[in-house]
Amino acid sequence: MRSILFDTETTGVDPLAGDRIIEIAALELLRDLPTGKVFHCVIDPERDVPEEASRIHGFTRADLIGKPKFAEVINEFLEFIGDCPLVAHNAAFDFGFINAELARLRLPGLHPDRMIDTLAMARAKFPGLPNSLDALCRRFDIDLSARTTHNALLDCKLLAEVYIELTGGRQHGLLLAGAGQAETHFTYRFNGVRVARAVVVSGEAAAAHAAFVARLKDPVWRAQA
């Protein structure tokens, strides 16, 4: 039930030509909802940052001098993501950069079977329409006012909302909360943010429901149990 949503910012578009990662952000998801646990690191790429890249994410070479190098943060990142599925927008891009950095350190790369690509999901759901992160946020009425430049952590937070919408804004099932009680989770919006809220069912209400179901002929609840 755990997955990781992540994003990178880089010095360019081609890791095989020497472009490097300058920022990684990752959010933990449980049942596709953010838990609040975050990994975030700005990285010294050990090379220049072209002006055209700086215009996109706002980082210059001077901003990155003295930041930790990739080799110094990779163990913490790998521990955070574990062996979970990995969600990213245009995931092949981010996988390519992570794997190029891992190869430099002679470490095994991320397996493509772990990849969940929200861009591919969006293209399947909205064929022929713009499916950039900005376009999807506008389509789903997600606030973009803070996104003045590409920022990995902010992009992760926006993508988490987009991912919920792409997966149907799914509600989460009934869970036992202890003796005589049951807990169910649903999602609602608060200031534009989708939030998980727990509703606890009392033992009395659960018993009344069970008695009602017992009076039904071949109830679907029992058929699915």
N, C-alpha and C positions, 0 to 999 in steps of 0.2 A: 504493500500500500504506500510505500515511501518512494518518492521520485525527487529529482533535483532539476530545477530550471536554472539555466546559466547563460551568460553572455560574456563576450570579450570585446575589447577595443584594441586596435593594432596600429602599427606604423604604416600599413599598406594592405594590399589585397592578396599578396602571394607569398606564403611562407617558404616556398621552395626557392624564391628569389632573394631570401634573406630578411623578409619582413618579420617582425616580432610582436609578441603580445605586450601591451602596456597596462592593461587593466583586466581583471577577472572579477565577476560577481556571480554569486550563486545563491538561490533560495531553496530551502527545504520545503517540499510539499508532502502532505499526508492526505490521501484520497483527493488529490489535485487541488488542495487548498493550502496556502502558505501558513506555516507554523510560527513564523517570526524568527527562525534560526537562519542566519545569513553568513556566508563567506564573502569577503570583499578585500581586494588588495590591488594597489597601484604598484607597477613594476618598472624597474629600470631595464629598458630593452637592450642596453649596451650598444646602441647605435643611434644615428640621427633620427629625427622625426620630420618627415617631409611636410612642407607648409600645407599641401592639400589635405594631408591627414589631420593636421592640427585644426584646420577649419571645420572638420567634422566633429571631433571629440574635444577640442579645446586644450589638449595637452601639448606643451612644447618640450624640447629636450631639457631645458632648464628646470621644468617642473618635475622631471623624473630622475635627475641626478641625486643620488643618495637614497633612493627608494630600494627596497629589496630586489634582488635578481630572481628570475624564475626558479632557479635551482634552490633558492632559500625558502620558497613558499609552496613548492609542489607537493611535499609530503602532507602539509596541512590541507591543501586542496583535495588530494586523493583520499585522505581520511574523511573529509566532509562528504564527498560524493559517494563513497563506498562502492558497492556494486549495483547501485540503483539505475533505473532508466534515466536518461538525460534529455531534458526538453530544451530546445533552442529554436530561434527563428532563423531560417536558412542554416540549419544545423550543420550541414557539410562544411560550411565556412569555419565555424568555431571548432568542430572536431579536427579539421585540417590543421589549424594553428596549434591546438593543444597537442596533437600527435607529433607535429614537427618539433615542438619544444621538448616533448618526451624523448623523441629520437635523438636529439642533441645530448641528452643525458643518458642515452642507452637504456631507456626504460620502455616497457611495453606500452603500446598506444591504447586508446579507448576503442573498444570493439564497436563497429557500426551497428550491431544488433541492439545496442543500448540507445540508439538515436530515435528521438521523437521530434519530428520537424514540423513546427507550427506553420511554416510557410507552405509546405506540402499540404497540410490539413486545410489551410485557408484556400489554396488554389483548387482543391477538390470541392470545397463548399461554395466558393464564389468564382467559378471559372470565368476568365475574361475580364475580371475586375482588378483594380489595384489591390495588392495584398501586402504592402509594406506594413511595418509596425504602426507607423503614423496613420495609414489608411484604415487599418483595422480598428485602431482606437477611435477614430472618427465614426466608423460604421457602428461600433458598439457603444458610442456615447461615453467614452472613457476620457477623463480630463487630461489634456496634453499641455497644460499651461506651464508646467515646470520643465518641459523638455526643450530647452533652448539650444543644447548641443547633445550629441550622443554621449550618454553616460551609462556605463554597464549596469550599475546598481539600479538606477531609475528605470532603465530599459527592462530589467528583470521584473521590477514591480509592475510595470505596465503590461509586460507580456504575461504575467501571472493572471491578470484580469482577462486578457484576450484569450488565454488558454481555457479558462473557465467557460467563456462564451462559446469557443469553438467545440468544446466537449458537451455543449448543451446546457450550460449553467446547472449541472447535475446536482440533485439533492442527494443527501447521504442517508443510508438506511438505518433501521432500528437497531440500537445497541442496548444490551443489558447494562444497567447502571448499578446493580446490587440487588440484594434481597428485596422483593416487593416493589421494585421500581424499574422503569425502563427509560432510556434516554434516546432521543432522536435528534439529528442535526439537520437544519435546513439553512439556506443562505438568503440573505436580504441585503439591500444596499443602504449604506450609511455614508452620507457625503460623497456619493459616487463610488464607494468602495464596497465590494462584496465581502460580507462577513459571515462566518459560521456561528450559529447560535444553537445552544443546546436547550432542549425542552424536556424536562423531567416529568414522567407520567407516574402518578401516585399508584400505590398498590390497590387502592379501592377502584380507581378508574380502570386499571389493567384487569382486575377481576370482573368488573362489569362488562368490559369488552369481551373477555373470554366467555362469559355466560351468553352474551349476544351471539357470538360466533357459533357456540354449541347448538343454538336453535336453528342454524341455517343448514340447508341440505347441500352436502358436498361443497363446503366453503372453499374458495380458491386459496385462502391462507393455508389451510391444511394440505391442499394438493401440492403446494410449493415447499412445504416444510421438509 
